[in-house]
Amino acid sequence: MPLSVGGFVPGDADRAAVLAAETALLDPAVRADPARVGPLLADGFTEVGASGWWHKGSVLQALAGDPGDPAVEQEMAVHDVRLLGGGDVAVLTYRLVRRGGRGPAEQTSERCSVLARTAEGRWQLVHHHATVLAGESGSGRSGPAGDPRPA
């Protein structure tokens, strides 16, 4: 799965680690392996989108059945990685354009992820929201972690 992050320069190691955690969750090879996805999601993880509310267990179950299409090309345009709470909470905002694969020819969404640093120092996704832009290709529905498969 080709993923282009564009010209965003994280600026420091924390922002780079936040971006690395998010991009890992977009990788079908990671998504296909619960042992790799599980540690990236906080135990209280939630996601909201057109397909409804998701939690860690429902995401892991859905991805085990269909981790996504490795033929999809994705282009990420990062708006901001903002550190809050003394640097232990991050809010990542970005636009994602997906092309090819089994879904719509092209789909653009605006996304927001909240991540928290664990006691061990790694970043976990606490909450995610993705909105398919009006007038864009696709049904407007999305599955776990913003995957455009109908849910």
ROTI-531509 format. One record per atom (N, C-alpha, C): residue number from 0; atom name; x, y, z; residue in one letter. Coordinates in steps of 0.001 Angstrom, whole numbers, always signed. Example, Ala and Ser with C-alpha at 12.3 -4.5 7.8 and 13.67 -1.06 7.14 Angstrom:
2
   n atom      c1      c2      c3 res
   0    N  +13190   -5690   +7800   A
   0   CA  +12300   -4500   +7800   A
   0    C  +13200   -3300   +7800   A
   1    N  +12850   -2250   +7080   S
   1   CA  +13670   -1060   +7140   S
   1    C  +12900     +30   +7870   S
This chain:
151
   n atom      c1      c2      c3 res
   0    N    +842   -1174      +0   M
   0   CA      +0      +0      +0   M
   0    C    +880   +1228      +0   M
   1    N    +924   +1934   -1085   P
   1   CA   +1678   +3176   -1075   P
   1    C    +979   +4224    -212   P
   2    N   +1734   +4850    +682   L
   2   CA   +1214   +5937   +1513   L
   2    C   +2167   +7096   +1378   L
   3    N   +1641   +8219    +938   S
   3   CA   +2432   +9429    +826   S
   3    C   +1996  +10375   +1928   S
   4    N   +2959  +10891   +2701   V
   4   CA   +2638  +11800   +3793   V
   4    C   +2847  +13254   +3369   V
   5    N   +3307  +13485   +2189   G
   5   CA   +3478  +14853   +1712   G
   5    C   +4672  +15520   +2362   G
   6    N   +4678  +16845   +2397   G
   6   CA   +5828  +17591   +2873   G
   6    C   +5823  +17929   +4347   G
   7    N   +4953  +17303   +5136   F
   7   CA   +4881  +17637   +6557   F
   7    C   +6165  +17239   +7268   F
   8    N   +6711  +18152   +8039   V
   8   CA   +7904  +17888   +8849   V
   8    C   +7458  +17936  +10306   V
   9    N   +7527  +16790  +11025   P
   9   CA   +6993  +16736  +12387   P
   9    C   +7599  +17730  +13366   P
  10    N   +8872  +18066  +13253   G
  10   CA   +9462  +19073  +14125   G
  10    C  +10110  +18526  +15380   G
  11    N   +9679  +17373  +15866   D
  11   CA  +10325  +16764  +17029   D
  11    C   +9970  +15276  +17086   D
  12    N  +10633  +14568  +17978   A
  12   CA  +10462  +13114  +18067   A
  12    C   +9048  +12712  +18488   A
  13    N   +8407  +13479  +19375   D
  13   CA   +7051  +13144  +19809   D
  13    C   +6072  +13214  +18645   D
  14    N   +6124  +14288  +17888   R
  14   CA   +5218  +14439  +16748   R
  14    C   +5496  +13368  +15695   R
  15    N   +6749  +13041  +15488   A
  15   CA   +7108  +11980  +14535   A
  15    C   +6555  +10635  +15002   A
  16    N   +6616  +10352  +16299   A
  16   CA   +6093   +9087  +16837   A
  16    C   +4571   +9021  +16722   A
  17    N   +3894  +10145  +16940   V
  17   CA   +2437  +10206  +16780   V
  17    C   +2075   +9898  +15327   V
  18    N   +2765  +10536  +14407   L
  18   CA   +2511  +10315  +12990   L
  18    C   +2802   +8862  +12597   L
  19    N   +3858   +8289  +13150   A
  19   CA   +4194   +6893  +12852   A
  19    C   +3107   +5938  +13345   A
  20    N   +2546   +6203  +14520   A
  20   CA   +1475   +5350  +15051   A
  20    C    +246   +5425  +14152   A
  21    N    -113   +6625  +13731   E
  21   CA   -1294   +6794  +12863   E
  21    C   -1081   +6131  +11506   E
  22    N     +70   +6348  +10903   T
  22   CA    +304   +5762   +9580   T
  22    C    +377   +4242   +9652   T
  23    N    +851   +3694  +10768   A
  23   CA    +848   +2236  +10922   A
  23    C    -575   +1694  +10853   A
  24    N   -1522   +2428  +11443   L
  24   CA   -2916   +1978  +11438   L
  24    C   -3563   +2066  +10058   L
  25    N   -2940   +2753   +9129   L
  25   CA   -3441   +2820   +7758   L
  25    C   -2858   +1719   +6875   L
  26    N   -1891    +996   +7372   D
  26   CA   -1180     -25   +6603   D
  26    C   -1926   -1364   +6664   D
  27    N   -2398   -1901   +5516   P
  27   CA   -3117   -3183   +5539   P
  27    C   -2322   -4324   +6173   P
  28    N    -999   -4314   +6051   A
  28   CA    -192   -5376   +6667   A
  28    C    -289   -5313   +8188   A
  29    N    -331   -4122   +8744   V
  29   CA    -505   -3952  +10190   V
  29    C   -1937   -4297  +10567   V
  30    N   -2905   -3782   +9802   R
  30   CA   -4326   -3986  +10092   R
  30    C   -4701   -5469  +10073   R
  31    N   -3991   -6258   +9291   A
  31   CA   -4293   -7690   +9176   A
  31    C   -3797   -8495  +10369   A
  32    N   -3008   -7886  +11235   D
  32   CA   -2385   -8605  +12349   D
  32    C   -2843   -8020  +13689   D
  33    N   -3794   -8688  +14371   P
  33   CA   -4281   -8162  +15653   P
  33    C   -3166   -7912  +16668   P
  34    N   -2089   -8690  +16596   A
  34   CA    -976   -8499  +17526   A
  34    C    -247   -7180  +17273   A
  35    N    -385   -6637  +16079   R
  35   CA    +225   -5341  +15769   R
  35    C    -768   -4200  +15965   R
  36    N   -2049   -4438  +15659   V
  36   CA   -3063   -3384  +15816   V
  36    C   -3376   -3148  +17288   V
  37    N   -3559   -4215  +18047   G
  37   CA   -3973   -4116  +19450   G
  37    C   -3173   -3129  +20275   G
  38    N   -1836   -3182  +20239   P
  38   CA   -1049   -2244  +21042   P
  38    C   -1148    -789  +20579   P
  39    N   -1609    -563  +19349   L
  39   CA   -1750    +805  +18853   L
  39    C   -3047   +1464  +19310   L
  40    N   -4005    +644  +19801   L
  40   CA   -5292   +1155  +20263   L
  40    C   -5368   +1083  +21782   L
  41    N   -5755   +2181  +22404   A
  41   CA   -5947   +2192  +23859   A
  41    C   -7111   +1263  +24210   A
  42    N   -7112    +737  +25427   D
  42   CA   -8197    -152  +25846   D
  42    C   -9554    +534  +25745   D
  43    N   -9621   +1813  +25980   G
  43   CA  -10879   +2548  +25898   G
  43    C  -11114   +3207  +24549   G
  44    N  -10417   +2766  +23518   F
  44   CA  -10517   +3369  +22188   F
  44    C  -11956   +3441  +21691   F
  45    N  -12301   +4579  +21072   T
  45   CA  -13593   +4753  +20405   T
  45    C  -13368   +5400  +19047   T
  46    N  -14307   +5141  +18164   E
  46   CA  -14314   +5778  +16853   E
  46    C  -15756   +6065  +16496   E
  47    N  -15982   +7196  +15864   V
  47   CA  -17327   +7544  +15418   V
  47    C  -17252   +7977  +13960   V
  48    N  -18235   +7542  +13218   G
  48   CA  -18307   +7901  +11808   G
  48    C  -19680   +7566  +11268   G
  49    N  -19805   +7598   +9953   A
  49   CA  -21092   +7342   +9310   A
  49    C  -21619   +5943   +9618   A
  50    N  -20714   +5008   +9904   S
  50   CA  -21139   +3635  +10197   S
  50    C  -21473   +3424  +11665   S
  51    N  -21330   +4468  +12481   G
  51   CA  -21686   +4369  +13890   G
  51    C  -20484   +4415  +14802   G
  52    N  -20699   +3923  +16034   W
  52   CA  -19649   +3903  +17059   W
  52    C  -18904   +2583  +17004   W
  53    N  -17589   +2654  +17168   W
  53   CA  -16728   +1473  +17228   W
  53    C  -15930   +1555  +18525   W
  54    N  -15475    +406  +18998   H
  54   CA  -14563    +358  +20141   H
  54    C  -13452    -621  +19787   H
  55    N  -12492    -752  +20652   K
  55   CA  -11310   -1570  +20343   K
  55    C  -11689   -2983  +19924   K
  56    N  -12565   -3627  +20673   G
  56   CA  -12941   -5005  +20349   G
  56    C  -13624   -5129  +19002   G
  57    N  -14531   -4202  +18696   S
  57   CA  -15247   -4290  +17420   S
  57    C  -14320   -3990  +16245   S
  58    N  -13361   -3102  +16433   V
  58   CA  -12393   -2812  +15374   V
  58    C  -11516   -4032  +15124   V
  59    N  -10989   -4637  +16189   L
  59   CA  -10134   -5817  +16014   L
  59    C  -10894   -6940  +15328   L
  60    N  -12151   -7125  +15697   Q
  60   CA  -12969   -8167  +15082   Q
  60    C  -13204   -7868  +13598   Q
  61    N  -13535   -6633  +13266   A
  61   CA  -13790   -6268  +11873   A
  61    C  -12532   -6402  +11019   A
  62    N  -11406   -5954  +11545   L
  62   CA  -10166   -6034  +10781   L
  62    C   -9693   -7463  +10591   L
  63    N   -9986   -8341  +11544   A
  63   CA   -9598   -9745  +11403   A
  63    C  -10306  -10368  +10206   A
  64    N  -11529   -9912   +9932   G
  64   CA  -12287  -10441   +8809   G
  64    C  -11918   -9806   +7482   G
  65    N  -11428   -8573   +7502   D
  65   CA  -11120   -7854   +6269   D
  65    C  -10251   -6643   +6593   D
  66    N   -8920   -6806   +6530   P
  66   CA   -8027   -5716   +6915   P
  66    C   -7938   -4571   +5911   P
  67    N   -8546   -4726   +4758   G
  67   CA   -8466   -3666   +3755   G
  67    C   -7741   -4148   +2519   G
  68    N   -7680   -3297   +1548   D
  68   CA   -7127   -3625    +242   D
  68    C   -5721   -3066     +98   D
  69    N   -4710   -3943     -48   P
  69   CA   -3339   -3446    -171   P
  69    C   -3080   -2692   -1477   P
  70    N   -4023   -2771   -2442   A
  70   CA   -3833   -2071   -3713   A
  70    C   -4203    -594   -3623   A
  71    N   -4798    -181   -2507   V
  71   CA   -5219   +1216   -2353   V
  71    C   -4000   +2113   -2189   V
  72    N   -4004   +3208   -2929   E
  72   CA   -2993   +4246   -2735   E
  72    C   -3588   +5298   -1815   E
  73    N   -2796   +5775    -851   Q
  73   CA   -3276   +6758    +105   Q
  73    C   -2318   +7941    +149   Q
  74    N   -2900   +9122    +181   E
  74   CA   -2108  +10342    +279   E
  74    C   -2591  +11124   +1490   E
  75    N   -1694  +11326   +2440   M
  75   CA   -2020  +12017   +3686   M
  75    C   -1452  +13430   +3644   M
  76    N   -2321  +14400   +3922   A
  76   CA   -1885  +15795   +4040   A
  76    C   -2137  +16216   +5486   A
  77    N   -1082  +16272   +6276   V
  77   CA   -1200  +16575   +7701   V
  77    C   -1455  +18066   +7882   V
  78    N   -2498  +18373   +8644   H
  78   CA   -2785  +19763   +8986   H
  78    C   -1979  +20168  +10217   H
  79    N   -2005  +19316  +11247   D
  79   CA   -1351  +19686  +12502   D
  79    C   -1171  +18459  +13387   D
  80    N    -118  +18469  +14179   V
  80   CA     +58  +17527  +15279   V
  80    C    +264  +18409  +16506   V
  81    N    -763  +18496  +17330   R
  81   CA    -739  +19391  +18489   R
  81    C    -559  +18562  +19760   R
  82    N    +433  +18908  +20554   L
  82   CA    +665  +18232  +21831   L
  82    C     -27  +19004  +22940   L
  83    N    -770  +18290  +23789   L
  83   CA   -1526  +18877  +24892   L
  83    C   -1178  +18150  +26188   L
  84    N   -1711  +18628  +27280   G
  84   CA   -1571  +17920  +28550   G
  84    C    -131  +17682  +28951   G
  85    N    +713  +18666  +28799   G
  85   CA   +2121  +18499  +29158   G
  85    C   +2878  +17623  +28167   G
  86    N   +2299  +17398  +26990   G
  86   CA   +2966  +16608  +25959   G
  86    C   +2592  +15140  +25949   G
  87    N   +1642  +14730  +26785   D
  87   CA   +1252  +13324  +26844   D
  87    C     -20  +13003  +26063   D
  88    N    -613  +14013  +25454   V
  88   CA   -1795  +13843  +24614   V
  88    C   -1513  +14569  +23304   V
  89    N   -1894  +13950  +22189   A
  89   CA   -1686  +14565  +20884   A
  89    C   -2985  +14531  +20095   A
  90    N   -3216  +15604  +19354   V
  90   CA   -4338  +15677  +18429   V
  90    C   -3740  +15823  +17038   V
  91    N   -4015  +14836  +16198   L
  91   CA   -3514  +14809  +14824   L
  91    C   -4686  +15069  +13888   L
  92    N   -4563  +16075  +13037   T
  92   CA   -5595  +16353  +12045   T
  92    C   -4964  +16259  +10661   T
  93    N   -5712  +15638   +9740   Y
  93   CA   -5182  +15473   +8390   Y
  93    C   -6297  +15165   +7399   Y
  94    N   -5952  +15305   +6135   R
  94   CA   -6821  +14919   +5028   R
  94    C   -6212  +13662   +4416   R
  95    N   -7066  +12695   +4097   L
  95   CA   -6604  +11467   +3462   L
  95    C   -7353  +11279   +2154   L
  96    N   -6604  +11085   +1085   V
  96   CA   -7177  +10771    -220   V
  96    C   -6798   +9326    -517   V
  97    N   -7823   +8513    -786   R
  97   CA   -7622   +7099   -1113   R
  97    C   -8021   +6879   -2561   R
  98    N   -7169   +6155   -3305   R
  98   CA   -7438   +5872   -4714   R
  98    C   -7239   +4394   -4994   R
  99    N   -8111   +3852   -5845   G
  99   CA   -7948   +2484   -6316   G
  99    C   -8484   +1454   -5348   G
 100    N   -8102    +208   -5585   G
 100   CA   -8576    -890   -4751   G
 100    C  -10022   -1219   -5056   G
 101    N  -10699   -1866   -4099   R
 101   CA  -12066   -2305   -4352   R
 101    C  -13115   -1258   -4030   R
 102    N  -12723    -156   -3456   G
 102   CA  -13679    +883   -3098   G
 102    C  -13897   +1854   -4237   G
 103    N  -14391   +3046   -3904   P
 103   CA  -14598   +4073   -4924   P
 103    C  -13278   +4443   -5590   P
 104    N  -13357   +4981   -6803   A
 104   CA  -12149   +5362   -7538   A
 104    C  -11294   +6326   -6720   A
 105    N  -11946   +7263   -6035   E
 105   CA  -11232   +8202   -5166   E
 105    C  -12170   +8646   -4053   E
 106    N  -11621   +8744   -2851   Q
 106   CA  -12404   +9202   -1708   Q
 106    C  -11517  +10081    -838   Q
 107    N  -12042  +11248    -460   T
 107   CA  -11300  +12184    +376   T
 107    C  -12026  +12348   +1701   T
 108    N  -11262  +12298   +2779   S
 108   CA  -11859  +12486   +4107   S
 108    C  -10971  +13388   +4952   S
 109    N  -11630  +14105   +5848   E
 109   CA  -10924  +14875   +6878   E
 109    C  -10935  +14013   +8132   E
 110    N   -9798  +13946   +8822   R
 110   CA   -9648  +13038   +9947   R
 110    C   -9047  +13735  +11157   R
 111    N   -9429  +13216  +12315   C
 111   CA   -8893  +13713  +13578   C
 111    C   -8670  +12511  +14493   C
 112    N   -7472  +12395  +15008   S
 112   CA   -7146  +11325  +15943   S
 112    C   -6589  +11923  +17223   S
 113    N   -7006  +11356  +18335   V
 113   CA   -6474  +11736  +19641   V
 113    C   -5646  +10561  +20125   V
 114    N   -4393  +10810  +20453   L
 114   CA   -3494   +9773  +20938   L
 114    C   -2971  +10167  +22312   L
 115    N   -2659   +9167  +23124   A
 115   CA   -2095   +9407  +24457   A
 115    C    -831   +8579  +24618   A
 116    N    +115   +9159  +25331   R
 116   CA   +1365   +8451  +25622   R
 116    C   +1124   +7514  +26803   R
 117    N   +1548   +6273  +26664   T
 117   CA   +1407   +5293  +27744   T
 117    C   +2518   +5501  +28769   T
 118    N   +2399   +4814  +29896   A
 118   CA   +3442   +4880  +30928   A
 118    C   +4779   +4375  +30386   A
 119    N   +4710   +3496  +29374   E
 119   CA   +5933   +2951  +28759   E
 119    C   +6505   +3890  +27704   E
 120    N   +5788   +4984  +27400   G
 120   CA   +6297   +5970  +26456   G
 120    C   +5847   +5795  +25017   G
 121    N   +4990   +4820  +24723   R
 121   CA   +4518   +4673  +23347   R
 121    C   +3166   +5355  +23191   R
 122    N   +2813   +5664  +21945   W
 122   CA   +1576   +6368  +21655   W
 122    C    +477   +5392  +21261   W
 123    N    -724   +5605  +21815   Q
 123   CA   -1892   +4791  +21479   Q
 123    C   -3038   +5694  +21048   Q
 124    N   -3808   +5195  +20089   L
 124   CA   -4982   +5915  +19630   L
 124    C   -6098   +5768  +20654   L
 125    N   -6638   +6897  +21104   V
 125   CA   -7715   +6932  +22093   V
 125    C   -9058   +7150  +21397   V
 126    N   -9058   +8016  +20372   H
 126   CA  -10297   +8312  +19648   H
 126    C   -9955   +8702  +18221   H
 127    N  -10838   +8319  +17296   H
 127   CA  -10656   +8675  +15888   H
 127    C  -11993   +9073  +15297   H
 128    N  -11955  +10065  +14422   H
 128   CA  -13144  +10476  +13682   H
 128    C  -12723  +10785  +12251   H
 129    N  -13501  +10291  +11287   A
 129   CA  -13254  +10596   +9880   A
 129    C  -14568  +10990   +9232   A
 130    N  -14522  +12035   +8441   T
 130   CA  -15692  +12498   +7711   T
 130    C  -15365  +12535   +6228   T
 131    N  -16115  +11753   +5441   V
 131   CA  -15961  +11805   +4002   V
 131    C  -16523  +13142   +3540   V
 132    N  -15759  +13837   +2712   L
 132   CA  -16183  +15154   +2271   L
 132    C  -17372  +15060   +1325   L
 133    N  -18334  +15951   +1495   A
 133   CA  -19527  +15990    +651   A
 133    C  -19120  +16189    -798   A
 134    N  -19810  +15478   -1659   G
 134   CA  -19519  +15604   -3084   G
 134    C  -18352  +14761   -3532   G
 135    N  -17736  +14034   -2610   E
 135   CA  -16616  +13169   -2961   E
 135    C  -17151  +11813   -3391   E
 136    N  -16320  +11043   -4043   S
 136   CA  -16704   +9703   -4471   S
 136    C  -16967   +8830   -3268   S
 137    N  -17778   +7830   -3442   G
 137   CA  -18013   +6857   -2380   G
 137    C  -19337   +7079   -1698   G
 138    N  -19653   +6159    -831   S
 138   CA  -20953   +6160    -177   S
 138    C  -21035   +7114   +1000   S
 139    N  -19884   +7567   +1488   G
 139   CA  -19888   +8405   +2671   G
 139    C  -19862   +7599   +3952   G
 140    N  -19954   +6279   +3845   R
 140   CA  -19896   +5415   +5020   R
 140    C  -18463   +4941   +5193   R
 141    N  -18107   +4686   +6401   S
 141   CA  -16755   +4179   +6630   S
 141    C  -16785   +3164   +7760   S
 142    N  -15820   +2247   +7697   G
 142   CA  -15683   +1217   +8711   G
 142    C  -14586   +1598   +9689   G
 143    N  -14041    +617  +10406   P
 143   CA  -13072    +902  +11454   P
 143    C  -11860   +1677  +10974   P
 144    N  -11478   +2652  +11790   A
 144   CA  -10321   +3512  +11544   A
 144    C  -10416   +4199  +10188   A
 145    N  -11645   +4541   +9794   G
 145   CA  -11853   +5317   +8592   G
 145    C  -11775   +4543   +7302   G
 146    N  -11658   +3230   +7346   D
 146   CA  -11614   +2422   +6147   D
 146    C  -12929   +2609   +5396   D
 147    N  -12910   +2904   +4084   P
 147   CA  -14136   +3237   +3384   P
 147    C  -15022   +2050   +3032   P
 148    N  -14686    +852   +3485   R
 148   CA  -15558    -297   +3210   R
 148    C  -16916     -61   +3858   R
 149    N  -17989    -391   +3160   P
 149   CA  -19310    -244   +3802   P
 149    C  -19381   -1057   +5077   P
 150    N  -19937    -467   +6114   A
 150   CA  -20040   -1164   +7390   A
 150    C  -21469   -1620   +7602   A
